[in-house]
């Protein structure tokens, strides 16, 4: 899976979580903090999955 596609999917998950929190009347400050943390986790996960494997010698 490509890095961009993985990250795009994670952004959709973040948007859904933010929308759910806003419906639950969570303060906007907390929504932003949680979204930034989730974005960081998404980037780390995408980079980990896209890291090239060592070629056998």
Secondary structure as the mmCIF struct_conf table of DSSP 4:
data_model
#
loop_
_struct_conf.conf_type_id
_struct_conf.id
_struct_conf.beg_label_comp_id
_struct_conf.beg_label_asym_id
_struct_conf.beg_label_seq_id
_struct_conf.end_label_comp_id
_struct_conf.end_label_asym_id
_struct_conf.end_label_seq_id
HELX_RH_AL_P HELX_RH_AL_P1 UNK A 3 UNK A 23
TURN_TY1_P TURN_TY1_P1 UNK A 24 UNK A 25
HELX_RH_AL_P HELX_RH_AL_P2 UNK A 28 UNK A 50
BEND BEND1 UNK A 51 UNK A 51
HELX_LH_PP_P HELX_LH_PP_P1 UNK A 52 UNK A 56
#
